[in-house]
Amino acid sequence: MNRPSTAKRIRQIAARTLRNRAIRSELKTRLKAVKAALDAKDVKTAAALLPPIASSLGKAASKRIITRARASRTTARLAKRLHQLSVAAS
């Protein structure tokens, strides 16, 4: 059997893995919604969905679930697509 400290680490890792998986799954779901709005050229919906996903990406990066670079890169790409759509629409 494991030592008590090892058993505790195993429990902690299992809990952290579940939490991280749930957060990653939520991120993917939200990203899919924003990308669908952008693909449909729905500027209003995409503009409403962008700030919450940017916030979620930042929180995930601060908790080291994803890297800071990935969070900023994804946010920048979404914002760029939204800007291009809004300029084209006007």
C-alpha positions in Angstrom: 0.0 0.0 0.0 1.0 3.6 -0.5 2.4 5.8 2.2 -0.2 8.2 3.6 1.4 11.2 1.9 1.4 9.4 -1.4 -2.2 8.3 -1.0 -3.1 12.0 -0.3 -1.3 13.2 -3.4 -3.2 10.6 -5.5 -6.5 11.9 -4.1 -5.5 15.5 -4.8 -4.4 14.7 -8.4 -7.7 12.9 -9.1 -9.7 15.8 -7.8 -7.7 18.4 -9.7 -7.9 16.3 -12.9 -11.7 16.2 -12.7 -11.9 20.0 -12.1 -9.5 20.8 -14.9 -11.3 18.5 -17.3 -14.6 20.2 -16.5 -13.1 23.7 -17.0 -11.5 22.7 -20.3 -14.8 21.2 -21.5 -16.7 24.4 -20.7 -14.1 26.4 -22.5 -14.5 24.3 -25.6 -18.3 24.6 -25.5 -18.1 28.4 -25.2 -15.5 28.7 -27.9 -17.6 26.6 -30.2 -20.6 29.0 -29.7 -18.5 32.1 -30.4 -17.0 30.5 -33.5 -20.4 29.4 -34.8 -21.7 33.0 -34.4 -18.6 34.3 -36.3 -19.0 31.7 -39.0 -22.7 32.7 -39.4 -21.6 36.4 -39.6 -23.8 37.2 -36.6 -21.8 40.2 -35.2 -24.3 41.0 -32.4 -24.2 37.6 -30.9 -20.4 37.2 -31.3 -19.9 40.6 -29.7 -22.0 39.5 -26.7 -20.2 36.2 -26.3 -16.7 37.5 -26.7 -16.1 39.2 -23.3 -17.3 36.1 -21.2 -15.0 33.7 -23.2 -12.1 36.1 -22.9 -12.6 36.2 -19.1 -12.9 32.4 -18.9 -9.7 31.9 -20.9 -7.9 34.3 -18.6 -9.1 32.5 -15.5 -8.1 29.2 -16.9 -4.7 30.6 -17.7 -4.3 32.0 -14.2 -5.1 28.6 -12.8 -2.6 27.0 -15.2 -5.2 24.9 -16.9 -4.1 26.3 -20.2 -1.1 28.4 -20.9 -1.2 32.2 -20.8 0.0 32.3 -24.4 -2.8 30.1 -25.6 -5.4 32.2 -23.8 -4.1 35.5 -25.2 -3.7 34.0 -28.7 -7.2 32.6 -28.7 -8.7 35.9 -27.4 -6.8 37.9 -30.0 -7.8 35.7 -32.9 -11.5 35.8 -31.9 -11.3 39.6 -31.4 -9.7 40.0 -34.8 -12.3 37.9 -36.6 -15.1 39.9 -34.8 -13.4 43.2 -35.9 -13.1 42.1 -39.5 -16.8 41.1 -39.5 -18.0 44.3 -38.0 -15.9 46.4 -40.4 -17.2 44.4 -43.4 -20.8 44.7 -42.1 -20.7 48.5 -41.8 
